[in-house]
């Protein structure tokens, strides 16, 4: 009985979080109006104008950029790990990628500031603090998530598929991209979506490298503010409606994350069912 | 023109190795860069003194103490609940609607960004429950954050314990509780330990959530109701406000060393676990 109660802790935690974030954030959305809140570009807390369109656009752009890098590198590592290297190399590469996941986000942000931002400013132009810088830093940060979930998905593809393909005369690479990647497709999709969730939700590293200007960015070299940065930057001194608006920013972020999570869970559950059916 | 499959194969392997090698290169570069710039300043007095003039000079002892308090308390709270949940899910119930709800809760909790945990901890623990910005608010928030990791890894570890162990235990006349505590948990311990150790790492690295819940006081926390600044947050403030680059690098080095030790410990425990159950 006691065990059952503790087992409900995670779901009650989730319920509490949802309840309190919405309770704090919804009133201001009701006051400003949902359309104005997510559709307006005017964020002037002192005048009571709260429009988070630039932050939504910022989060989406930065995440899209991060996924290009995270998926390319993450999937490359995963395929290599599962089918193309001997176990000895796996035992070095895999823990290294896990270590990459363990490095604090502030350290990533810091490295972005001292290495990447000056590089972009000097060689590509603009202020350096930009969509591009944030995308690269986030891409590296989501890579371990994409890799580890993709590795599980690729390993779940039955050996017989690979052997059948090789027996038909395909090369290892043909087997990989025509058979294995196709069979593991839904697992890889789940990996990408969960990686997206991490990129949308990351805060500290993005604050440090993105520049945080409130404007819809028109170039990848322009500075940008994301939903998460908006909360973390202003929470320290906000009060009243302003603080509620930051919670409402949290509500928006929360909804985006929940949609991504649900899609990822559904996709991977469908994969589980199909694997059982076979 | 048709390219021969063997050439495509070779090109693909080269491409994947390049992606993987650059990923590992980034990891090595980050570690070498931070330690190279910071280790010379990590002296005995840096580790054992309090900061002077906002951290421009002096050491980081209060931050080390604060980090140990917040992270230690978080994991001490989350570990028993997480392991109990895993025991319930694996040994005390059948798969059904309840387990589906519990798993859904844990999966969703795992995907929620740390800034949302921070907002929740701020409004719930610090304000609603009146704990203020304090060690305990920070620890409770982080406990919720690492709970899914502990549940998931413990569940996997418990499931990996061979079924025969359980049958033998029953055969010797033990009750279910005796079987769980003396046989299953004992064998699964290194696996559960991996999850716990990784959670300590995550708690130490976390910045956004502790910034909103534990505050940033520079002094020693004398009780769990005192505000305390963790190392990760101190590093963020030092570098962001340009207080002292040498102290920033030195703090980052201590953080990176802690993460390296933690990941090595997790890796070692995992190997022991695999050796034990296989």
Interface residues (C-beta under 8 A of the other chain):
Chain A: X2 X3 X4 X6 X7 X8 X9 X10 X11 X12 X13 X14 X16 X17 X20 X21 X24 X72 X73 X76 X77 X79 X80 X81 X84 X93 X95 X96 X97 X98 X99 X100 X102 X103 X104 X105 X106 X107 X108 X109 X110 X111 X113 X115 X140 X143 X170 X171 X172 X173 X174 X176 X177 X194 X197 X198 X200 X201 X202 X203 X204 X208 X228 X231 X232 X235 X246 X247 X250 X253 X254 X257 X258 X260 X261 X264 X265
Chain B: X5 X6 X8 X9 X12 X13 X15 X16 X17 X19 X20 X22 X23 X24 X26 X27 X30 X33 X34 X80 X81 X84 X85 X87 X88 X89 X92 X93 X101 X102 X104 X105 X106 X107 X108 X109 X111 X112 X113 X114 X115 X116 X117 X118 X119 X120 X122 X123 X124 X128 X144 X147 X148 X151 X198 X201 X202 X204 X205 X206 X207 X208 X211 X212 X232 X233 X235 X236 X239 X240 X248 X252 X255 X256 X259 X260 X262 X263 X267
